[in-house]
């Protein structure tokens, strides 16, 4: 069964870009988004940017061009 978000998403894409859903694969791709959204919702509140700022800063320093 197709997730509820597919028809309104298809309509939003059509209104925004004037493009209709081209085929079954495209419609299935939209349906797959429901699972991705659910997975992202599970992560909400568990990750913050500040968890590892030192390693991010170290990575920036390591990528810096010599002499700059």
Phi, psi and omega in degrees: 000141183281135178298154182297335185284345185295305182301315179293329177292318177300318179294319179297318178297316180298316181292320184288315188247347183079015182252126175276157177303118190285330185196181181296323180297321178294319179295321177294324176299319176295320180296325179295336180298331180300317178294320178297316179298318179297318178296319179293323178298324178296329181277346183305128178087354181261342182238137175224150182300325186286356181301320184225052182294328183295320180290328177293314179296321178298317179298321177296317180297321181292333181271350183296138179291143179300142177083007180242000000 
